[in-house]
Amino acid sequence: MQVDRIELHALLDRIPDADLIVTRKLLQALAMGWDVAPAGDEGDLTTQAAGDVEAAEAYFDAGGAGIPHREILKEFGLT
């Protein structure tokens, strides 16, 4: 299937304002070359995919800053 940018821009123009935040997050993930986990047989996200989506949302909600190393150590009781 051949898709061009004009078609994608037209689709973006049809997305409701309420869905623009999640659309931006998905486009950022694709633009950064993140591997998007496949859906299961029924079209539901696999456990891995759901975790990846949650991690991506947390990353972008934090302004792309990620979680400081000291916070990870604290979470696992290593400080």
N, CA, C and O atoms as a GROMACS GRO file, in nm:
protein
  316
    1MET      N    1   0.085  -0.118   0.000
    1MET     CA    2   0.000   0.000   0.000
    1MET      C    3   0.089   0.124   0.000
    1MET      O    4   0.177   0.139   0.085
    2GLN      N    5   0.067   0.211  -0.095
    2GLN     CA    6   0.144   0.334  -0.106
    2GLN      C    7   0.073   0.446  -0.030
    2GLN      O    8  -0.045   0.474  -0.054
    3VAL      N    9   0.145   0.509   0.060
    3VAL     CA   10   0.089   0.620   0.139
    3VAL      C   11   0.182   0.739   0.122
    3VAL      O   12   0.304   0.725   0.130
    4ASP      N   13   0.124   0.856   0.100
    4ASP     CA   14   0.208   0.975   0.090
    4ASP      C   15   0.175   1.072   0.203
    4ASP      O   16   0.075   1.057   0.272
    5ARG      N   17   0.259   1.171   0.219
    5ARG     CA   18   0.244   1.267   0.329
    5ARG      C   19   0.116   1.350   0.316
    5ARG      O   20   0.058   1.390   0.418
    6ILE      N   21   0.072   1.375   0.197
    6ILE     CA   22  -0.051   1.452   0.178
    6ILE      C   23  -0.169   1.377   0.238
    6ILE      O   24  -0.254   1.437   0.304
    7GLU      N   25  -0.174   1.246   0.216
    7GLU     CA   26  -0.282   1.165   0.273
    7GLU      C   27  -0.273   1.165   0.426
    7GLU      O   28  -0.376   1.174   0.494
    8LEU      N   29  -0.152   1.154   0.480
    8LEU     CA   30  -0.135   1.155   0.625
    8LEU      C   31  -0.176   1.289   0.685
    8LEU      O   32  -0.239   1.292   0.791
    9HIS      N   33  -0.142   1.398   0.619
    9HIS     CA   34  -0.182   1.530   0.668
    9HIS      C   35  -0.334   1.543   0.667
    9HIS      O   36  -0.392   1.601   0.759
   10ALA      N   37  -0.398   1.489   0.565
   10ALA     CA   38  -0.545   1.494   0.558
   10ALA      C   39  -0.606   1.414   0.673
   10ALA      O   40  -0.706   1.456   0.731
   11LEU      N   41  -0.546   1.300   0.706
   11LEU     CA   42  -0.596   1.222   0.820
   11LEU      C   43  -0.576   1.298   0.951
   11LEU      O   44  -0.665   1.296   1.036
   12LEU      N   45  -0.463   1.363   0.967
   12LEU     CA   46  -0.438   1.441   1.088
   12LEU      C   47  -0.542   1.551   1.105
   12LEU      O   48  -0.586   1.578   1.217
   13ASP      N   49  -0.581   1.613   0.996
   13ASP     CA   50  -0.680   1.720   1.003
   13ASP      C   51  -0.816   1.668   1.049
   13ASP      O   52  -0.899   1.746   1.095
   14ARG      N   53  -0.842   1.538   1.036
   14ARG     CA   54  -0.971   1.480   1.074
   14ARG      C   55  -0.973   1.428   1.218
   14ARG      O   56  -1.078   1.388   1.267
   15ILE      N   57  -0.858   1.427   1.285
   15ILE     CA   58  -0.851   1.376   1.422
   15ILE      C   59  -0.914   1.478   1.517
   15ILE      O   60  -0.880   1.596   1.512
   16PRO      N   61  -1.004   1.433   1.604
   16PRO     CA   62  -1.066   1.526   1.700
   16PRO      C   63  -0.961   1.586   1.794
   16PRO      O   64  -0.862   1.520   1.828
   17ASP      N   65  -0.984   1.708   1.835
   17ASP     CA   66  -0.889   1.777   1.924
   17ASP      C   67  -0.857   1.696   2.050
   17ASP      O   68  -0.744   1.698   2.099
   18ALA      N   69  -0.956   1.626   2.102
   18ALA     CA   70  -0.937   1.549   2.224
   18ALA      C   71  -0.836   1.435   2.206
   18ALA      O   72  -0.780   1.386   2.304
   19ASP      N   73  -0.813   1.392   2.083
   19ASP     CA   74  -0.721   1.282   2.055
   19ASP      C   75  -0.584   1.328   2.007
   19ASP      O   76  -0.498   1.244   1.977
   20LEU      N   77  -0.561   1.458   2.001
   20LEU     CA   78  -0.434   1.507   1.948
   20LEU      C   79  -0.315   1.474   2.038
   20LEU      O   80  -0.205   1.452   1.988
   21ILE      N   81  -0.335   1.470   2.169
   21ILE     CA   82  -0.224   1.442   2.259
   21ILE      C   83  -0.170   1.302   2.235
   21ILE      O   84  -0.049   1.284   2.220
   22VAL      N   85  -0.257   1.204   2.230
   22VAL     CA   86  -0.211   1.066   2.209
   22VAL      C   87  -0.156   1.049   2.067
   22VAL      O   88  -0.062   0.973   2.046
   23THR      N   89  -0.214   1.118   1.971
   23THR     CA   90  -0.165   1.112   1.834
   23THR      C   91  -0.022   1.166   1.827
   23THR      O   92   0.063   1.108   1.759
   24ARG      N   93   0.003   1.275   1.896
   24ARG     CA   94   0.138   1.333   1.900
   24ARG      C   95   0.237   1.234   1.959
   24ARG      O   96   0.348   1.218   1.908
   25LYS      N   97   0.197   1.168   2.067
   25LYS     CA   98   0.285   1.071   2.132
   25LYS      C   99   0.319   0.955   2.038
   25LYS      O  100   0.434   0.912   2.030
   26LEU      N  101   0.219   0.906   1.968
   26LEU     CA  102   0.242   0.796   1.874
   26LEU      C  103   0.334   0.839   1.760
   26LEU      O  104   0.425   0.765   1.721
   27LEU      N  105   0.311   0.958   1.706
   27LEU     CA  106   0.396   1.007   1.598
   27LEU      C  107   0.539   1.029   1.645
   27LEU      O  108   0.634   1.001   1.572
   28GLN      N  109   0.556   1.080   1.767
   28GLN     CA  110   0.690   1.098   1.821
   28GLN      C  111   0.761   0.964   1.834
   28GLN      O  112   0.879   0.952   1.801
   29ALA      N  113   0.690   0.863   1.881
   29ALA     CA  114   0.751   0.731   1.896
   29ALA      C  115   0.795   0.676   1.761
   29ALA      O  116   0.903   0.619   1.750
   30LEU      N  117   0.712   0.692   1.661
   30LEU     CA  118   0.747   0.645   1.527
   30LEU      C  119   0.864   0.724   1.470
   30LEU      O  120   0.954   0.666   1.409
   31ALA      N  121   0.863   0.856   1.489
   31ALA     CA  122   0.970   0.941   1.436
   31ALA      C  123   1.104   0.911   1.502
   31ALA      O  124   1.209   0.929   1.440
   32MET      N  125   1.100   0.865   1.627
   32MET     CA  126   1.224   0.834   1.698
   32MET      C  127   1.272   0.692   1.668
   32MET      O  128   1.376   0.650   1.717
   33GLY      N  129   1.197   0.620   1.586
   33GLY     CA  130   1.238   0.487   1.547
   33GLY      C  131   1.211   0.379   1.650
   33GLY      O  132   1.272   0.272   1.646
   34TRP      N  133   1.120   0.407   1.742
   34TRP     CA  134   1.087   0.306   1.843
   34TRP      C  135   1.014   0.192   1.776
   34TRP      O  136   0.932   0.213   1.686
   35ASP      N  137   1.043   0.071   1.819
   35ASP     CA  138   0.974  -0.045   1.769
   35ASP      C  139   0.836  -0.051   1.832
   35ASP      O  140   0.823  -0.049   1.955
   36VAL      N  141   0.734  -0.058   1.750
   36VAL     CA  142   0.597  -0.063   1.801
   36VAL      C  143   0.559  -0.210   1.809
   36VAL      O  144   0.555  -0.279   1.708
   37ALA      N  145   0.530  -0.258   1.930
   37ALA     CA  146   0.497  -0.399   1.950
   37ALA      C  147   0.367  -0.434   1.880
   37ALA      O  148   0.276  -0.352   1.874
   38PRO      N  149   0.358  -0.555   1.827
   38PRO     CA  150   0.237  -0.596   1.754
   38PRO      C  151   0.120  -0.622   1.847
   38PRO      O  152   0.136  -0.645   1.967
   39ALA      N  153   0.003  -0.618   1.789
   39ALA     CA  154  -0.118  -0.652   1.863
   39ALA      C  155  -0.134  -0.803   1.866
   39ALA      O  156  -0.075  -0.874   1.784
   40GLY      N  157  -0.212  -0.852   1.960
   40GLY     CA  158  -0.240  -0.994   1.968
   40GLY      C  159  -0.336  -1.037   1.858
   40GLY      O  160  -0.377  -0.956   1.776
   41ASP      N  161  -0.371  -1.165   1.857
   41ASP     CA  162  -0.458  -1.220   1.753
   41ASP      C  163  -0.595  -1.152   1.749
   41ASP      O  164  -0.655  -1.141   1.642
   42GLU      N  165  -0.644  -1.108   1.863
   42GLU     CA  166  -0.776  -1.047   1.869
   42GLU      C  167  -0.771  -0.895   1.849
   42GLU      O  168  -0.874  -0.829   1.860
   43GLY      N  169  -0.654  -0.840   1.820
   43GLY     CA  170  -0.642  -0.697   1.802
   43GLY      C  171  -0.611  -0.623   1.931
   43GLY      O  172  -0.591  -0.501   1.929
   44ASP      N  173  -0.608  -0.694   2.043
   44ASP     CA  174  -0.573  -0.633   2.171
   44ASP      C  175  -0.422  -0.620   2.181
   44ASP      O  176  -0.349  -0.700   2.123
   45LEU      N  177  -0.376  -0.521   2.254
   45LEU     CA  178  -0.233  -0.507   2.274
   45LEU      C  179  -0.179  -0.624   2.355
   45LEU      O  180  -0.242  -0.671   2.449
   46THR      N  181  -0.061  -0.670   2.316
   46THR     CA  182   0.004  -0.772   2.397
   46THR      C  183   0.048  -0.708   2.528
   46THR      O  184   0.050  -0.585   2.538
   47THR      N  185   0.082  -0.788   2.626
   47THR     CA  186   0.128  -0.736   2.754
   47THR      C  187   0.249  -0.647   2.734
   47THR      O  188   0.259  -0.540   2.794
   48GLN      N  189   0.342  -0.690   2.649
   48GLN     CA  190   0.462  -0.611   2.621
   48GLN      C  191   0.425  -0.479   2.556
   48GLN      O  192   0.478  -0.374   2.592
   49ALA      N  193   0.332  -0.483   2.459
   49ALA     CA  194   0.292  -0.360   2.390
   49ALA      C  195   0.226  -0.263   2.486
   49ALA      O  196   0.254  -0.143   2.481
   50ALA      N  197   0.140  -0.313   2.573
   50ALA     CA  198   0.073  -0.226   2.670
   50ALA      C  199   0.175  -0.161   2.762
   50ALA      O  200   0.164  -0.042   2.793
   51GLY      N  201   0.274  -0.237   2.806
   51GLY     CA  202   0.381  -0.181   2.889
   51GLY      C  203   0.463  -0.078   2.815
   51GLY      O  204   0.501   0.024   2.872
   52ASP      N  205   0.489  -0.102   2.686
   52ASP     CA  206   0.564  -0.007   2.605
   52ASP      C  207   0.487   0.123   2.588
   52ASP      O  208   0.545   0.232   2.594
   53VAL      N  209   0.356   0.112   2.568
   53VAL     CA  210   0.273   0.232   2.553
   53VAL      C  211   0.273   0.313   2.682
   53VAL      O  212   0.287   0.435   2.680
   54GLU      N  213   0.258   0.244   2.795
   54GLU     CA  214   0.260   0.314   2.924
   54GLU      C  215   0.394   0.382   2.948
   54GLU      O  216   0.399   0.495   2.996
   55ALA      N  217   0.503   0.314   2.913
   55ALA     CA  218   0.636   0.373   2.930
   55ALA      C  219   0.653   0.494   2.839
   55ALA      O  220   0.710   0.595   2.881
   56ALA      N  221   0.605   0.485   2.715
   56ALA     CA  222   0.616   0.597   2.623
   56ALA      C  223   0.534   0.716   2.672
   56ALA      O  224   0.580   0.830   2.665
   57GLU      N  225   0.414   0.690   2.722
   57GLU     CA  226   0.331   0.798   2.775
   57GLU      C  227   0.399   0.865   2.893
   57GLU      O  228   0.399   0.988   2.903
   58ALA      N  229   0.458   0.788   2.982
   58ALA     CA  230   0.528   0.845   3.098
   58ALA      C  231   0.647   0.928   3.053
   58ALA      O  232   0.673   1.035   3.107
   59TYR      N  233   0.718   0.878   2.954
   59TYR     CA  234   0.835   0.949   2.900
   59TYR      C  235   0.794   1.086   2.844
   59TYR      O  236   0.854   1.188   2.876
   60PHE      N  237   0.691   1.086   2.760
   60PHE     CA  238   0.649   1.212   2.699
   60PHE      C  239   0.578   1.303   2.798
   60PHE      O  240   0.589   1.425   2.788
   61ASP      N  241   0.505   1.245   2.894
   61ASP     CA  242   0.440   1.327   2.996
   61ASP      C  243   0.543   1.399   3.081
   61ASP      O  244   0.515   1.506   3.135
   62ALA      N  245   0.662   1.341   3.093
   62ALA     CA  246   0.771   1.404   3.169
   62ALA      C  247   0.853   1.497   3.081
   62ALA      O  248   0.963   1.539   3.118
   63GLY      N  249   0.801   1.529   2.964
   63GLY     CA  250   0.872   1.619   2.873
   63GLY      C  251   0.988   1.553   2.803
   63GLY      O  252   1.078   1.622   2.755
   64GLY      N  253   0.987   1.421   2.796
   64GLY     CA  254   1.095   1.349   2.730
   64GLY      C  255   1.220   1.340   2.814
   64GLY      O  256   1.328   1.305   2.765
   65ALA      N  257   1.206   1.371   2.942
   65ALA     CA  258   1.323   1.373   3.029
   65ALA      C  259   1.357   1.237   3.088
   65ALA      O  260   1.469   1.216   3.134
   66GLY      N  261   1.262   1.145   3.086
   66GLY     CA  262   1.287   1.015   3.144
   66GLY      C  263   1.286   1.021   3.297
   66GLY      O  264   1.241   1.120   3.355
   67ILE      N  265   1.334   0.915   3.359
   67ILE     CA  266   1.337   0.907   3.505
   67ILE      C  267   1.483   0.914   3.549
   67ILE      O  268   1.565   0.836   3.500
   68PRO      N  269   1.516   1.004   3.641
   68PRO     CA  270   1.654   1.013   3.688
   68PRO      C  271   1.702   0.880   3.748
   68PRO      O  272   1.624   0.809   3.812
   69HIS      N  273   1.828   0.848   3.728
   69HIS     CA  274   1.887   0.724   3.775
   69HIS      C  275   1.867   0.705   3.925
   69HIS      O  276   1.837   0.594   3.970
   70ARG      N  277   1.882   0.813   4.002
   70ARG     CA  278   1.866   0.802   4.148
   70ARG      C  279   1.725   0.760   4.186
   70ARG      O  280   1.705   0.694   4.288
   71GLU      N  281   1.624   0.798   4.104
   71GLU     CA  282   1.486   0.757   4.132
   71GLU      C  283   1.467   0.607   4.107
   71GLU      O  284   1.395   0.541   4.181
   72ILE      N  285   1.532   0.556   4.005
   72ILE     CA  286   1.524   0.412   3.977
   72ILE      C  287   1.589   0.334   4.091
   72ILE      O  288   1.533   0.235   4.138
   73LEU      N  289   1.706   0.379   4.134
   73LEU     CA  290   1.774   0.312   4.245
   73LEU      C  291   1.688   0.315   4.371
   73LEU      O  292   1.679   0.215   4.443
   74LYS      N  293   1.624   0.430   4.396
   74LYS     CA  294   1.538   0.443   4.515
   74LYS      C  295   1.419   0.348   4.506
   74LYS      O  296   1.380   0.286   4.605
   75GLU      N  297   1.360   0.337   4.385
   75GLU     CA  298   1.244   0.251   4.365
   75GLU      C  299   1.277   0.105   4.399
   75GLU      O  300   1.192   0.032   4.451
   76PHE      N  301   1.399   0.064   4.370
   76PHE     CA  302   1.439  -0.075   4.396
   76PHE      C  303   1.514  -0.090   4.529
   76PHE      O  304   1.572  -0.195   4.556
   77GLY      N  305   1.512   0.015   4.611
   77GLY     CA  306   1.575   0.009   4.742
   77GLY      C  307   1.726  -0.004   4.737
   77GLY      O  308   1.787  -0.067   4.824
   78LEU      N  309   1.787   0.055   4.637
   78LEU     CA  310   1.932   0.045   4.620
   78LEU      C  311   2.007   0.172   4.659
   78LEU      O  312   2.125   0.188   4.626
   79THR      N  313   1.940   0.261   4.730
   79THR     CA  314   2.008   0.383   4.773
   79THR      C  315   2.027   0.383   4.922
   79THR      O  316   2.083   0.478   4.976
   0.00000   0.00000   0.00000
